[in-house]
Amino acid sequence: MTSAFTLRLGRRSDIRDIAVMSRCLIEVGLRGWSWHPTRVARALNGRDCSVVVADVGQRLAGFAIAEFGDSSAHLSLLAVQPAQQRRGIGVAMIDWLIESALTAGITQIKVEMRANNFAARSFYEALGFSHNGEVRGYYQNIETAVRMQRTIGRVTAVEK
Ligand SMILES: CC(C)(COP(=O)(O)OP(=O)(O)OC[C@H]1O[C@@H](n2cnc3c(N)ncnc32)[C@H](O)[C@@H]1OP(=O)(O)O)[C@@H](O)C(=O)NCCC(=O)NCCS
């Protein structure tokens, strides 16, 4: 039986786990450590950043970081532990961030991912994101990034 997951805002005690997950699940194969603990801490403290995490029991199962601008939000980072993938945790975290973005008056969500990350591309397509170009050399002047975006808005009741 799989255990339920819960969502909450990220806190200081999550910094190391988030940074390690980023290194192992997102930055794997790239040189260095881009989202090292200091950078994660900056995001956690940043007024324009939102960090949501998912717990399964006492363990961190996933996290997502978004940066909010005036009219668009940028999804900076998202990962779910391999053993917890395909349980809807990724969707739940993005839904949380979209709800926050809507409250902030944001209408566009943007994201980049490594072009060879077909799981992430399928994930964002399943969430209604559409392809919005590619940037060669985006990752360390070597790897291409795929850009995707989605327009968001609240569904309003239609007058009868
Ligand atoms: C991308 C990622 C966050 C998805 O998280 P998740 O919790 O497994 O996703 P969900 O369970 O919410 O999936 C929702 C839908 O997305 C699609 N999807 C998710 N993972 C997929 C995969 N590996 N292959 C194809 N489609 C996938 C499916 O349509 C899925 O619905 P379904 O399971 O009912 O078929 C996860 O695979 C991950 O952490 N990958 C490594 C890190 C990464 O690549 N991050 C993104 C780039 S920053």
The ligand as an SDF file (V2000), in Angstrom:
LIG
                    3D

 48 50  0  0  0  0  0  0  0  0999 V2000
    8.8910   15.2640  -13.8310 C   0  0  0  0  0  0  0  0  0  0  0  0
    8.5090   14.7520  -12.4330 C   0  0  0  0  0  0  0  0  0  0  0  0
    8.6410   15.8790  -11.4260 C   0  0  0  0  0  0  0  0  0  0  0  0
    7.0380   14.2840  -12.4560 C   0  0  0  0  0  0  0  0  0  0  0  0
    6.6110   14.0450  -11.1240 O   0  0  0  0  0  0  0  0  0  0  0  0
    5.4900   12.9340  -10.7680 P   0  0  0  0  0  0  0  0  0  0  0  0
    5.0570   13.1580   -9.3660 O   0  0  0  0  0  0  0  0  0  0  0  0
    6.0180   11.5870  -11.0900 O   0  0  0  0  0  0  0  0  0  0  0  0
    4.3440   13.3030  -11.7900 O   0  0  0  0  0  0  0  0  0  0  0  0
    2.7750   12.9450  -11.6590 P   0  0  0  0  0  0  0  0  0  0  0  0
    2.6020   11.6270  -10.9780 O   0  0  0  0  0  0  0  0  0  0  0  0
    2.0780   14.1110  -11.0710 O   0  0  0  0  0  0  0  0  0  0  0  0
    2.4170   12.7950  -13.2200 O   0  0  0  0  0  0  0  0  0  0  0  0
    1.3360   13.4490  -13.8430 C   0  0  0  0  0  0  0  0  0  0  0  0
    1.2850   13.0620  -15.3040 C   0  0  0  0  0  0  0  0  0  0  0  0
    2.4620   13.5300  -15.9960 O   0  0  0  0  0  0  0  0  0  0  0  0
    2.8500   12.5600  -16.9970 C   0  0  0  0  0  0  0  0  0  0  0  0
    4.1240   11.9490  -16.6250 N   0  0  0  0  0  0  0  0  0  0  0  0
    4.7670   12.0350  -15.4340 C   0  0  0  0  0  0  0  0  0  0  0  0
    5.9390   11.3430  -15.4800 N   0  0  0  0  0  0  0  0  0  0  0  0
    6.0120   10.8090  -16.7060 C   0  0  0  0  0  0  0  0  0  0  0  0
    6.9750    9.9730  -17.3510 C   0  0  0  0  0  0  0  0  0  0  0  0
    8.0780    9.5320  -16.7140 N   0  0  0  0  0  0  0  0  0  0  0  0
    6.7470    9.5830  -18.6300 N   0  0  0  0  0  0  0  0  0  0  0  0
    5.6440    9.9950  -19.3010 C   0  0  0  0  0  0  0  0  0  0  0  0
    4.6780   10.7880  -18.7310 N   0  0  0  0  0  0  0  0  0  0  0  0
    4.8740   11.1870  -17.4520 C   0  0  0  0  0  0  0  0  0  0  0  0
    1.7430   11.4950  -16.9830 C   0  0  0  0  0  0  0  0  0  0  0  0
    0.7300   11.9160  -17.8740 O   0  0  0  0  0  0  0  0  0  0  0  0
    1.2490   11.5650  -15.5380 C   0  0  0  0  0  0  0  0  0  0  0  0
   -0.0610   11.0730  -15.3680 O   0  0  0  0  0  0  0  0  0  0  0  0
   -0.2860    9.4740  -15.1790 P   0  0  0  0  0  0  0  0  0  0  0  0
    0.6960    9.0000  -14.1580 O   0  0  0  0  0  0  0  0  0  0  0  0
   -1.7120    9.3990  -14.7310 O   0  0  0  0  0  0  0  0  0  0  0  0
   -0.0370    8.8630  -16.5330 O   0  0  0  0  0  0  0  0  0  0  0  0
    9.3850   13.5450  -12.0290 C   0  0  0  0  0  0  0  0  0  0  0  0
    9.4330   12.6160  -13.0950 O   0  0  0  0  0  0  0  0  0  0  0  0
   10.8170   13.9150  -11.6380 C   0  0  0  0  0  0  0  0  0  0  0  0
   11.0870   14.2990  -10.4980 O   0  0  0  0  0  0  0  0  0  0  0  0
   11.7500   13.7970  -12.5750 N   0  0  0  0  0  0  0  0  0  0  0  0
   13.1800   14.0790  -12.2800 C   0  0  0  0  0  0  0  0  0  0  0  0
   13.4430   15.5700  -12.0890 C   0  0  0  0  0  0  0  0  0  0  0  0
   12.9850   16.3840  -13.2930 C   0  0  0  0  0  0  0  0  0  0  0  0
   13.1650   15.9810  -14.4270 O   0  0  0  0  0  0  0  0  0  0  0  0
   12.3680   17.5560  -13.0090 N   0  0  0  0  0  0  0  0  0  0  0  0
   11.7900   18.4030  -14.0430 C   0  0  0  0  0  0  0  0  0  0  0  0
   12.7520   19.2940  -14.6690 C   0  0  0  0  0  0  0  0  0  0  0  0
   13.2010   20.6660  -13.6380 S   0  0  0  0  0  0  0  0  0  0  0  0
  1  2  1  0
  2  3  1  0
  2  4  1  0
  2 36  1  0
  4  5  1  0
  5  6  1  0
  6  7  2  0
  6  8  1  0
  6  9  1  0
  9 10  1  0
 10 11  2  0
 10 12  1  0
 10 13  1  0
 13 14  1  0
 14 15  1  0
 15 16  1  0
 15 30  1  0
 16 17  1  0
 17 18  1  0
 17 28  1  0
 18 19  1  0
 18 27  1  0
 19 20  2  0
 20 21  1  0
 21 22  1  0
 21 27  2  0
 22 23  1  0
 22 24  2  0
 24 25  1  0
 25 26  2  0
 26 27  1  0
 28 29  1  0
 28 30  1  0
 30 31  1  0
 31 32  1  0
 32 33  2  0
 32 34  1  0
 32 35  1  0
 36 37  1  0
 36 38  1  0
 38 39  2  0
 38 40  1  0
 40 41  1  0
 41 42  1  0
 42 43  1  0
 43 44  2  0
 43 45  1  0
 45 46  1  0
 46 47  1  0
 47 48  1  0
M  END
$$$$
